[in-house]
């Protein structure tokens, strides 16, 4: 909770700490190691009304978050992209698996009411 990662997000981290909430399952001083990201993603999806994935390759942490959201009964949204770009494979897979296709912000806002 006291380690800003990535470092370039220090200002955002400080702003959230001052006016919102920073939550973690890990103790103070915990280093941002790859194995810590899936549990973090579970918390993110758990605190969210839904998850919107804008661009991700077929193997991505965003897909882990989307999977947790689906397990938790949350809506999963995905933005399609160019079929020739590998960075869009994850979103296309989510859409094939039932994620709600998002073309504009209105698509999500309509779903949320």
Helices and strands as residue ranges (DSSP letters): G 7-9, H 10-19, H 34-46, E 50-53, H 61-71, E 75-78, G 86-88, H 89-96, E 100-101, H 105-112
